[in-house]
Amino acid sequence: MTLSKVILETAIRRLDRGEIIIHPTESVYGFGGLLMDGPLCTLRRVKGRPKGGFVVLIPSAATVDSLLGDLGRALAEAFWPGPLTLVLDDHEGIFHPGAKALDGSVAVRVPGHEGTLDLLRRCGRPMTSSSANRPGRPPARTARSARAAARECGVDPFTIDAGPLPGGPTSTLLHLAPGGPKLIREGRIDVLQLKEVADIPQ
């Protein structure tokens, strides 16, 4: 799904103001914001998450090339854009501390949804992504449900309506740890698919 120029410009303007927006992913709607104090604080409040990081959506693998290594580059080439989230050790301090986990790692992916990927490329900056729902509730598969969840949490974000989304498994989560890759969560990309590219322990 391609987004109109008006929608893209409005979404970027809202992001630049430090607001969060509702955006589509391959499976469900998400809350997104730029990696700045304001939107990160808002997202923590909305999601009830005082500690820990968020998934960060990036426009291309080039954003994190220096953190990937040979294995990460091979996985990125095989599965990005798409539902593979790589947990990387941000030893260079590329990302805002508020987006990272307590151990300093950052979870990144290039989204497979055409509209959100276009937004990221035009914006030119990474954006957080957390499922658009109140804590403990199912992720929103429609823009209407996502907006209702946001309003219950005290925010009324600009919404990119991409129609009903399919739901289903979340992204696969793989940590490229110094001692070797560790599968944290199997999702849309299964272990056998990963093993075609790299030796991933089950």
Backbone as a ProteinNet text record, in pm:
[ID]
protein_1_A
[PRIMARY]
MTLSKVILETAIRRLDRGEIIIHPTESVYGFGGLLMDGPLCTLRRVKGRPKGGFVVLIPSAATVDSLLGDLGRALAEAFWPGPLTLVLDDHEGIFHPGAKALDGSVAVRVPGHEGTLDLLRRCGRPMTSSSANRPGRPPARTARSARAAARECGVDPFTIDAGPLPGGPTSTLLHLAPGGPKLIREGRIDVLQLKEVADIPQ
[TERTIARY]
84	0	87.3	72.5	144.8	62	131.2	64.1	67.9	-36.7	-42.5	60	94.4	189.1	137	7.8	-52.1	-36.3	-65	-53.1	91.5	183.3	325.3	373.2	338.8	383.5	323.9	196.1	132.4	197	222	283.8	423	501.9	636.3	630.7	537.6	522.6	487.3	396.8	358.7	477.7	551	668.8	771.4	793.7	889.4	849.3	718.9	670.2	692.3	735.2	754.6	632.5	537.3	417.6	440.3	355.7	353.8	241.5	256.2	153.6	114.9	5.6	-34.4	1.3	72.8	118.5	94.4	82.4	63.3	196.3	190	302	248.7	329.5	284	165.1	152.1	50.2	-52.3	-8.2	-98.4	-56.3	-135.7	-100.2	-5.1	78.4	174.2	172.8	221.1	247.9	393.1	417.4	553.6	587.5	714.2	762.7	911.3	962.7	1106.2	1181.4	1310.2	1390.3	1435.4	1339.8	1363.6	1297.7	1339.3	1288	1135.7	1074.4	929.2	849	863.8	785.4	818.7	944.1	978.8	908.6	903.5	833.7	684.7	625	482.7	455.8	541	521.7	534.2	625.7	639.5	512.5	458.6	336.2	219	204	92.4	100.1	220.9	238.4	261.9	268.3	290.9	422.5	525.6	656.6	762.5	787.1	882.7	1027.1	1058.9	1196.5	1198	1315.4	1329.5	1311.4	1358.9	1358.2	1236.5	1237.9	1133.2	1196	1116.5	1161.9	1178	1285.9	1313	1306.1	1222	1211.4	1311.7	1385.5	1487.1	1459	1503.3	1471.9	1549.6	1667.1	1746.9	1855.2	1916.5	2024.8	2144	2157.8	2270.8	2271.6	2154.6	2145.3	2227.9	2236.3	2306.6	2421.2	2471.1	2572.9	2692.6	2736.2	2854.7	2829.9	2701.9	2669.1	2637.3	2622.5	2570.9	2675.4	2794.3	2890.7	2846.6	2927.3	2898.6	2767.6	2743.7	2620.5	2498.2	2503.5	2391	2362.1	2467.6	2447.6	2381.6	2422.3	2361.8	2214.2	2182	2042.4	1959.7	2016.5	1946	1918	2016.1	1997.5	1887.8	1880.1	1782.8	1641.4	1628.5	1495.7	1445	1525.1	1479.1	1454	1348.1	1241.6	1161.1	1119.3	1041.6	1040.7	973.3	946.4	1059.8	1181.4	1293.8	1347.6	1341.1	1397.3	1531.8	1635.4	1769.3	1803.2	1844	1889.3	2040.1	2083.8	2224.4	2284.7	2411.2	2482.1	2528	2468.2	2495.6	2619.3	2735.6	2859.3	2904.2	2843.8	2881.3	2790.2	2684.8	2592.9	2515.8	2475.3	2401.9	2261.5	2200.1	2058.7	2038.5	1927.3	1887.5	1880.4	1936.5	1934.6	1794.2	1693.4	1557.5	1494.4	1557	1503.8	1568.9	1673.9	1752.8	1711.2	1744.3	1720.8	1819.8	1798.5	1883	2028.2	2051.8	2188.9	2256.6	2189.3	2247.3	2222.6	2153.1	2124.4	2002.5	1988.2	1875.5	1816.1	1682.7	1612	1565.3	1614.8	1585.5	1532.9	1454.5	1416.4	1373.1	1382.7	1331.9	1193.6	1086.7	951.8	915.7	832.6	789.5	665.3	601.6	482.2	525.6	480	525.9	503.1	386.8	355.9	447.2	467.6	553.4	698.6	741.6	878.8	899.4	800.8	808.4	817.5	739.2	744.1	884.3	943.6	1077.2	1180.9	1171.4	1269.1	1256.5	1133.4	1113.9	1151.5	1123.7	1158	1309.3	1372	1516.9	1567.9	1477.2	1519.1	1449.3	1512	1447.4	1323.6	1236.2	1111.4	1083	1036.9	998.1	872.5	852.1	728.1	689	570.7	516.3	369.8	321.6	185.4	84.2	-13.2	-112.1	-223.8	-198.6	-298	-260.8	-359.4	-331.1	-262.2	-180	-113.7	-213.9	-185.7	-272.4	-385.3	-402.9	-508.3	-449.6	-532.6	-481.9	-435.5	-333	-289.5	-401.4	-404.6	-510.7	-483.7	-586.3	-575.4	-644.2	-715.6	-778.4	-736.4	-739.6	-704.4	-801.9	-928.5	-1029.5	-996.6	-959.9	-924.3	-799.8	-703.7	-580.3	-608.1	-693.2	-727.6	-802.2	-892.1	-966.8	-871.7	-774.5	-676.9	-594.4	-556.2	-476.3	-555.9	-681.8	-763.8	-786.1	-799.1	-811.6	-685.9	-574.3	-446.6	-416.9	-511.9	-497	-425.6	-410.9	-350.1	-441.3	-425.7	-508.6	-417.1	-342.2	-238.4	-294.1	-214.4	-242.4	-232.8	-326.4	-334.7	-321.8	-232.6	-221.6	-310.6	-422.1	-519.8	-489.1	-442.3	-409.5	-513.2	-631.4	-734.2	-708.4	-791.5	-771.7	-639.7	-567.7	-440.3	-458.1	-372.7	-398.3	-375.1	-301.1	-267.8	-170.2	-177.9	-90.3	38	137.9	262.3	334.5	404.8	487.4	619.2	704.6	834.4	920.1	1008.4	1106.7	1213.4	1254.6	1348.8	1478.8	1587.1	1716.4	1824.1	1893.6	2000.9	2134.1	2199.3	2333.3	2434.1	2442.2	2527	2673.3	2767.8	2909.8	2947.7	2880.1	2911.5	2841.1	2763	2688.9	2541.9	2468.8	2327.3	2240.7	2142.8	2051.1	1907.8	1829	1689.2	1609.9	1551.2	1472.5	1325.5	1275.8	1134.3	1118.3	1057.7	1027.7	894.1	890.7	769.5	740.8	717.1	680.2	792	914.6	1028	1069.1	1063.8	1091.9	1239.9	1275.5	1415.3	1473.8	1396.3	1447	1483.1	1403	1436.1	1564.2	1579	1700.8	1823.2	1807.9	1920	1967.3	1884.8	1929.5	2034.8	2039.5	2134.4	2246.8	2214.4	2312.1	2286.6	2387.9	2374.8	2310.8	2181.2	2104.8	2067.4	2114.5	2074.5	1927	1861.2	1719.2	1698.5
-119.9	0	124.6	208.7	335.2	442.3	535.8	643.9	771	850.7	975.9	1074.7	1172.6	1274.9	1349.4	1376	1449.2	1369.6	1239.3	1155.4	1149.5	1129.2	1121.9	1252.8	1363.6	1492.9	1521.6	1485.2	1507	1419.9	1292.3	1201.8	1251.2	1294.2	1343.3	1469.8	1557.4	1681.8	1649.9	1554.9	1516.9	1453	1368.7	1306.7	1413	1509.2	1616.3	1698.4	1706.7	1781.1	1703.3	1580.3	1498.5	1418.2	1404.3	1325.8	1179.9	1092.2	955.5	945.9	850.5	827	679.3	647.1	507.9	469.8	359.6	319	169.6	124.1	-18.5	-94.5	-222.9	-314.2	-428.2	-531.5	-644.6	-717	-705.6	-784.8	-701.3	-601.5	-522	-375.1	-290.5	-149	-125.2	-22	9.3	156.7	186.6	323.8	353.7	464.6	499.5	642.3	667.6	802.9	809	928.9	943.5	917.5	890.6	856.8	984.3	1042.3	1164.7	1146.9	1229.6	1216.5	1219.5	1317.5	1336.5	1216	1173.3	1058.9	929.1	910.6	789.5	788.7	903.2	914.6	887.6	944.9	922.1	774.3	711.2	569.7	482.5	515.1	438.5	450.9	570.9	591.8	516.6	527	461.9	310.2	257.2	111.6	57.8	145.8	100.5	29.5	84	18.5	113.5	110.5	204.4	176.8	50.8	15.4	-72.2	-87.8	-173.1	-96.5	-153.7	-83.6	-112.7	-52.6	-72.1	-121.6	-188.1	-218.6	-86.4	-76.8	43.6	7.7	78.6	58.8	150	94.8	170.7	164.5	266.3	268.6	169.1	128.3	31.7	-25.8	-134.1	-196.1	-102.9	-7.2	85.9	165.1	183.7	257.8	192.8	59.9	-12.9	-97.5	-62.5	-146.2	-173.6	-73.3	-90.2	-181.9	-212.3	-299.3	-441.9	-466.2	-594.4	-706.1	-676.4	-782.6	-865.6	-963.8	-1044.7	-1122	-1180.4	-1257.5	-1167.6	-1053.5	-961.1	-911.2	-886.3	-840.4	-949.1	-1072.6	-1183.4	-1199.5	-1188.5	-1199.4	-1082.2	-963	-844.9	-857.6	-906.8	-922.4	-1024.1	-1127.7	-1234.8	-1197.3	-1122.7	-1106.7	-963.7	-864	-724.6	-669.5	-592.1	-561.8	-687.4	-696.6	-812.3	-833	-938.9	-959.7	-1028.7	-979.4	-1025.6	-907.5	-918.9	-817.2	-865.8	-787.7	-821.8	-738.9	-807.6	-739.9	-723	-598.4	-566.9	-496.9	-521.4	-452.1	-315.9	-209.9	-74.8	-18.1	-74.3	-30.6	107.4	156.8	287.8	399.7	363.4	464.9	536.3	462.4	521.1	562.4	483.6	503.3	570.5	640	707.4	602.9	633.4	537	490	576.7	541.4	437	411.1	309.7	174.1	171.5	49.3	-29.3	-156.3	-242.3	-206.8	-262.8	-229.6	-271	-372.2	-415.8	-335.2	-233.1	-148	-194.1	-304.6	-354.5	-283	-291.8	-229.4	-329.2	-334.9	-427.6	-350.8	-389.2	-313.6	-403.2	-344	-413.3	-313.4	-357	-280.1	-337	-259.2	-314.8	-353.7	-456.5	-503.2	-434.9	-350.4	-280	-162.6	-159.2	-60.8	82.5	108.6	243.9	293.2	210.7	250.3	261.3	173.3	180.8	309.7	347.7	473.3	591.7	587.3	693	705.2	592.4	594.3	650.1	609.7	656	804.7	855	998.2	1078.8	1021.8	1088	1085.6	973.7	962.3	934.2	898.4	871.9	747.9	679.7	563.1	604.4	508.3	531.6	410.3	435.8	324.7	257.3	134.4	65.3	-27.2	-5.7	-91.3	-113.4	-235.7	-267.6	-169.2	-131	-30	-94.2	-107.9	-164.5	-127.6	-132.4	-114.9	-240.6	-228.8	-346.7	-456.6	-578.5	-691.7	-711.9	-617.5	-628.7	-679.5	-737.7	-784.7	-667.7	-687.9	-583.6	-546.4	-421.6	-371.3	-411.8	-468	-505.1	-404.2	-308	-201.4	-66.6	34.3	168.7	217.9	180.6	222.6	167.2	39.7	-21.5	43	73.6	136.7	275.2	352.4	485	475.4	378.3	361.3	328	241.7	205.6	326.7	406.7	525.6	624.2	644.5	739.1	692.1	561.5	507.4	535.3	548.6	575.2	724.6	808.6	952.9	1024.9	960.3	1027.5	1010.2	1099.3	1093.5	1114	1010.3	1027.8	1036.7	1099.2	1092	944.7	901.8	759.9	738.9	648.8	604.5	481.9	497.9	390.3	308.3	186.4	96.8	-13.2	6	-96.5	-208	-311.2	-424.1	-494.5	-529.1	-599.5	-745.8	-835.6	-978.9	-1036.2	-965.9	-1024	-1139.1	-1236	-1352.3	-1335	-1419.5	-1418.2	-1284.2	-1251.3	-1130.3	-1156.9	-1058.4	-1076.6	-1174.4	-1241.2	-1328.3	-1240.4	-1275.8	-1194	-1272.6	-1218.4	-1287.4	-1193.8	-1238.5	-1157.9	-1198.4	-1102	-1127.6	-1099.1	-1192.1	-1175.9	-1202	-1148.1	-1170.6	-1318.5	-1400.6	-1543.5	-1625.8	-1559.4	-1629.3	-1593.7	-1616.8	-1578.2	-1658.5	-1591.2	-1657	-1622.7	-1726.4	-1705.5	-1675	-1555.5	-1514.2	-1549.1	-1530.1	-1556.8	-1596.8	-1712.1	-1752.9	-1693.7	-1628.5	-1564.6	-1602.5	-1501.3	-1526	-1596.2	-1571	-1640.1	-1752.2	-1876.6	-1988.6	-2025.6	-2117.2	-2156.2	-2214.4	-2293	-2354.7	-2247.6	-2143.5	-2034.3	-1964.1	-1941.8	-1878.5	-1964.9	-2095.5	-2187.1	-2194.1	-2150.2	-2143.8	-2035.5	-1942.1	-1831.3	-1844.2	-1893.7	-1897.9	-2017.3	-2053.1	-2162.8	-2107.6	-2124.5	-2070.1	-2183.5	-2180.3	-2285.1	-2273.9	-2389.4	-2390.1	-2391.3
0	0	0	-101.3	-104.4	-33.7	28.6	100.7	17.9	30.7	-43	12.6	-69.4	-26.8	95.7	99.4	212	341.9	336.3	456.4	502.2	408.6	445.2	507.2	446.9	498.5	635.7	654.2	784.1	891	858.8	955.3	994.2	896.8	926.4	1010.9	979.5	1057.3	1202.2	1222.6	1360	1433.4	1363.7	1425.3	1464.2	1375	1403.1	1525.2	1550.3	1668	1798.5	1787.4	1906.5	1945.1	1851.4	1878.5	1838.3	1892.8	1842	1738.4	1648	1546.9	1549.8	1483.2	1464.3	1320.9	1306.4	1173.2	1153.6	1029.7	1003.7	1001.7	1033.1	1010.9	924.1	905.7	825.7	889.1	1021.5	1090.8	1166.8	1243.1	1326.7	1321.4	1387	1396.7	1513.5	1499	1603.3	1639.7	1760.9	1802.3	1766.9	1698.9	1660.6	1693.2	1719.9	1745.6	1720.1	1697.6	1677.2	1807.4	1794.5	1912.7	1983.1	2054.2	2131	2267.8	2364.1	2500.8	2505.8	2437.6	2446	2400.6	2275.3	2229.4	2301.8	2340.6	2415.5	2551.6	2615.7	2744.4	2726.7	2621.7	2594.1	2570.6	2491.8	2460	2585	2672.5	2797.4	2882	2886.4	2964.8	2904	2773.4	2705.2	2717.9	2708.9	2712.3	2854	2952.5	3089	3106	3044.3	3044.1	3099.6	3230	3288.1	3249	3214.4	3180.8	3055.7	2998.3	2880.9	2752.7	2642.8	2516.4	2430	2313	2213.3	2083.7	2001.7	1866.7	1792	1716.9	1638.5	1490.6	1416.3	1272.2	1202.7	1106.6	1035.4	885.4	810.4	667.4	583	629.3	553.8	643.9	597.5	674.9	689.4	597.7	604.5	734.6	795.7	922.3	1032	1028.9	1136	1079.8	962.9	898.4	988.8	1063.7	1148	1267.2	1296.6	1410.6	1367	1237.2	1190.8	1185.5	1135.2	1110.3	990	954.5	835.8	848	965.7	985.4	976.2	1042.5	1039.6	899	821.7	684	600	621.4	546	580.6	709.5	752.3	701	705.6	656.2	506.8	432.1	287.9	257.3	340.9	316.7	360.8	469.6	530.9	544.8	512.8	519.7	381.2	362.2	457.9	491.1	616.6	657.5	806.6	852.2	994.8	1072.2	1054.4	1135.6	1215.6	1348.2	1436.7	1488.4	1464.6	1511.2	1634.5	1740.7	1861.9	1850.1	1846.4	1823	1944	1967.1	2074	2020.1	2071.6	2021.3	2089.4	2056.4	2120.9	2074	1965.3	1913.3	1963.8	2038	2089	1980.1	1877.8	1766.2	1807.8	1895.7	1927.1	2062.5	2074.3	2198.4	2310.5	2427.2	2538.5	2575.4	2558.2	2594.4	2505.1	2390.4	2299.3	2320.6	2404.2	2420	2544.4	2542	2657.8	2768.2	2885.4	2999.4	2978.6	2892.6	2866.3	2755.6	2705	2602.8	2460.7	2444	2309.5	2251.1	2119.2	2051.9	1953.4	1949.3	1860.5	1737.9	1620.2	1499.1	1387.8	1298.7	1176.1	1070.1	945.9	833.2	802.7	822.3	811	668.2	656.5	526.8	474.4	556.1	507.9	421.4	298.7	200.9	247.6	305.9	348.5	459	561.4	673.3	629.1	539.6	488.2	408.9	330.9	256.4	352.1	460	561.1	620	656.6	716.3	620	494	395.3	369.2	366.2	344.5	468.7	584.4	710.7	733.5	695.5	706.8	845.6	937.4	1076	1129.5	1225.1	1286.8	1366.2	1387.4	1460.5	1548.8	1668.9	1755.4	1701	1743.9	1707.3	1820.8	1872.1	1976.5	1944.5	1960	1918.4	1977.3	1895.4	1933.8	2015.5	2143	2234.4	2377.2	2462.6	2604.8	2656.6	2761.8	2816.6	2851.4	2806.7	2835.3	2736.9	2642.9	2542	2410.3	2322.1	2192.4	2106.2	2023.7	1930.9	1833.7	1793.2	1704.9	1560.3	1496.5	1355.2	1264.6	1322.2	1244.1	1300.7	1214.4	1258.7	1365.7	1351.1	1449.1	1587	1594.5	1723.4	1781.8	1695.5	1742	1800.1	1731.8	1783.2	1915.5	1926.7	2051.9	2166.3	2140	2244.1	2284.6	2185.8	2215.4	2302	2268.1	2343.9	2486.6	2504.1	2640	2721.1	2651.8	2719.5	2729.1	2684.2	2700.3	2588.1	2470.4	2355.6	2234.8	2139	2017.8	1897.2	1858.8	1756.9	1615.1	1528.1	1385.5	1344	1259.1	1224.2	1074.3	1037.6	899.1	885.4	816.7	803.7	678	698.7	587.7	572.4	634.4	627.7	727.3	727.6	818.9	791	896.5	883.9	924.9	876.5	892.2	1031.4	1117.3	1247.6	1228.5	1317.3	1305.3	1382.8	1355.9	1432.8	1425.2	1531.1	1534.3	1461.8	1462.6	1397.8	1478.3	1408.1	1473.4	1536.8	1658.6	1735	1754.3	1700.3	1703.4	1757.1	1861.3	1920.7	1858.7	1796.1	1743.1	1853.3	1945.1	2063.6	2027.9	2106.4	2078.6	2074	2152.6	2155.7	2049.2	1964.6	1860.4	1865.3	1757.5	1751.7	1847.7	1908.1	2001.3	1961.6	1935.9	1899.6	2025.6	2031.1	2147.2	2127.7	2004.8	1977.9	1831.4	1809.5	1672.7	1631.2	1517.6	1469.3	1325.7	1243.7	1104.2	1026.4	1063.3	1001.6	1095.7	1048.5	1138.5	1137.2	1227	1243.9	1116.4	1045.5	922.5	819.3	810.5	718.5	761.2	892.2	942.1	914.4	931.3	912.7	767.5	674.1	535.4	516.1	610	601.2	703.1	822.6	930.6	1022.2	1099.1	1195.8	1321.9	1332.5	1445.1	1539.6	1665.5	1761.5	1795.9	1811.6	1846.7	1997.5
[MASK]
++++++++++++++++++++++++++++++++++++++++++++++++++++++++++++++++++++++++++++++++++++++++++++++++++++++++++++++++++++++++++++++++++++++++++++++++++++++++++++++++++++++++++++++++++++++++++++++++++++++++++

